[in-house]
Amino acid sequence: MANKQAVVSFMFVDPQAKQGDQAAQDLLRPRQASQHAAGWDLVAANQQPMVLQPMQRALVPTGVAVALPAGYEAQVRPRSGLALKHGVTCLNAPGTIDADYRGEVGVIAINLGQQDFTIERGMRIAQLVVAVVCPVVWQQQQTLPESVRACGGFGSTGLYAASEADS
């Protein structure tokens, strides 16, 4: 089944790329790491290395701004390799970019690891996933339909897949 393609406009806001520096544009342009990747890699556009100490967070510039079509959003998500190998992730994952936002895409990175981590220009720091937003109409009700889970909250479905051991 082929998916409909969304056209996402973008522009460079990084000074070097904006001035037409082809190397800077090639470095900062969002791209997929593989043919079927769901996310588009975002790279750091900082001019100087940024050192994140353990438990420190920082806003990392990406050098690009986007214009999403109406009915779409983009989610800034962590890169699993950075999280596993270095403990560096996105603080507000996923961070939502609304269709009417036109500023620079930024990544709120946090170092949850035990060592300093240096973010250098051109380093892949996050990924951007574009998704359809379903229109919603809210309807107030006096009661809600019953469900198996009902009011069970955090942890109510257990730690393991359903089995006789959960009974």
C-alpha positions as CSV (number, residue, x, y, z in Angstrom):
1,M,0.0,0.0,0.0
2,A,1.6,3.3,-1.0
3,N,1.3,6.2,1.4
4,K,0.4,9.7,0.2
5,Q,3.5,12.0,0.4
6,A,3.3,15.2,2.3
7,V,5.3,18.2,1.0
8,V,7.2,19.7,3.8
9,S,8.8,23.0,3.0
10,F,12.0,24.0,4.8
11,M,14.6,26.7,4.9
12,F,18.0,27.1,6.4
13,V,18.3,29.5,9.3
14,D,21.9,28.6,10.0
15,P,24.0,31.6,8.9
16,Q,26.4,29.7,6.8
17,A,23.8,27.6,5.0
18,K,21.5,30.6,4.6
19,Q,24.3,32.4,2.7
20,G,24.5,29.6,0.2
21,D,27.4,27.6,1.6
22,Q,26.8,24.3,-0.2
23,A,28.8,22.3,2.4
24,A,26.8,23.7,5.2
25,Q,23.5,23.0,3.4
26,D,24.5,19.4,2.6
27,L,25.5,19.0,6.3
28,L,22.3,20.4,7.8
29,R,19.7,19.1,5.3
30,P,17.3,16.6,7.0
31,R,17.8,13.1,5.5
32,Q,16.8,9.5,6.1
33,A,19.6,7.2,7.2
34,S,18.0,4.3,5.2
35,Q,15.4,3.8,2.5
36,H,12.6,2.8,5.0
37,A,13.5,5.0,7.9
38,A,10.5,6.6,9.5
39,G,12.5,9.6,10.8
40,W,14.6,12.2,9.2
41,D,17.9,12.8,10.9
42,L,18.4,16.3,12.5
43,V,22.0,17.4,13.0
44,A,23.5,19.9,15.4
45,A,24.1,23.3,13.8
46,N,26.0,24.8,16.7
47,Q,29.0,26.9,15.8
48,Q,31.1,25.7,18.7
49,P,31.2,22.3,20.5
50,M,28.6,22.1,23.3
51,V,29.6,20.0,26.3
52,L,26.7,18.5,28.2
53,Q,27.7,17.4,31.7
54,P,25.7,14.5,33.3
55,M,22.2,15.7,34.1
56,Q,22.7,18.9,32.1
57,R,20.3,19.9,29.3
58,A,20.7,22.3,26.4
59,L,18.8,23.6,23.4
60,V,20.7,22.4,20.3
61,P,20.0,24.3,17.1
62,T,19.4,22.4,13.9
63,G,19.8,25.2,11.4
64,V,16.5,24.5,9.7
65,A,12.9,25.7,10.0
66,V,9.9,23.9,8.5
67,A,6.5,24.6,7.2
68,L,4.3,21.5,7.6
69,P,1.0,21.2,5.7
70,A,-2.2,21.7,7.6
71,G,-3.3,18.4,9.1
72,Y,0.3,17.3,9.9
73,E,2.7,17.5,12.8
74,A,6.3,16.7,13.3
75,Q,7.7,14.9,16.3
76,V,11.3,15.4,17.5
77,R,12.4,12.0,18.8
78,P,15.6,10.7,20.4
79,R,18.1,8.6,18.5
80,S,18.4,5.2,20.1
81,G,22.2,4.9,19.6
82,L,22.8,8.1,21.5
83,A,20.5,7.0,24.3
84,L,22.0,3.5,24.6
85,K,25.7,4.3,24.1
86,H,25.9,7.7,25.8
87,G,22.7,8.3,27.8
88,V,21.9,11.4,25.7
89,T,18.2,11.8,24.7
90,C,15.6,14.4,24.0
91,L,14.0,15.8,27.2
92,N,10.5,16.3,25.9
93,A,10.2,13.3,23.7
94,P,8.4,13.5,21.5
95,G,8.6,17.2,21.0
96,T,5.7,18.4,18.8
97,I,6.1,20.8,16.0
98,D,2.7,22.2,14.9
99,A,1.8,23.0,11.3
100,D,1.7,26.7,12.0
101,Y,5.2,27.0,13.7
102,R,7.9,28.6,11.5
103,G,10.8,29.0,13.9
104,E,14.0,27.0,13.9
105,V,13.6,23.4,15.0
106,G,15.5,22.9,18.2
107,V,16.3,19.8,20.2
108,I,16.2,19.8,24.0
109,A,19.0,17.4,24.7
110,I,19.8,16.0,28.1
111,N,22.8,13.9,29.2
112,L,21.5,11.1,31.4
113,G,24.9,9.3,31.2
114,Q,27.7,9.4,33.6
115,Q,30.3,11.1,31.4
116,D,30.5,14.5,29.7
117,F,29.1,14.4,26.2
118,T,30.3,16.8,23.5
119,I,27.8,17.8,20.8
120,E,29.7,18.9,17.7
121,R,28.4,20.6,14.5
122,G,27.0,18.0,12.1
123,M,26.4,15.3,14.7
124,R,23.1,13.5,14.3
125,I,21.3,14.4,17.5
126,A,17.6,13.6,16.9
127,Q,15.1,12.5,14.3
128,L,12.0,14.1,13.0
129,V,8.9,12.0,12.2
130,V,6.1,13.7,10.2
131,A,2.6,12.4,11.0
132,V,-1.0,13.0,10.1
133,V,-3.1,14.7,12.8
134,C,-6.6,13.3,13.0
135,P,-9.3,16.0,13.3
136,V,-11.2,15.6,16.6
137,V,-14.6,16.8,17.8
138,W,-14.9,16.7,21.6
139,Q,-18.3,15.6,22.9
140,Q,-19.0,15.9,26.6
141,Q,-20.8,12.9,28.1
142,Q,-22.2,12.1,31.6
143,T,-20.7,8.6,31.4
144,L,-18.2,6.9,29.3
145,P,-18.5,3.4,27.6
146,E,-17.3,0.5,29.7
147,S,-13.9,-1.1,28.9
148,V,-11.9,-4.0,30.3
149,R,-9.3,-1.7,31.7
150,A,-11.8,0.8,33.1
151,C,-10.1,3.3,35.5
152,G,-6.9,1.2,35.9
153,G,-4.1,3.7,35.8
154,F,-0.3,3.6,35.6
155,G,1.0,0.0,35.8
156,S,-2.5,-1.5,35.9
157,T,-1.8,-3.8,32.9
158,G,1.2,-5.4,34.6
159,L,4.8,-5.9,33.5
160,Y,4.6,-9.0,31.4
161,A,2.5,-10.2,28.5
162,A,-0.8,-11.8,29.5
163,S,-0.2,-15.4,30.7
164,E,-1.3,-17.8,33.4
165,A,1.4,-16.3,35.7
166,D,-0.6,-13.0,35.8
167,S,-3.7,-14.8,37.0
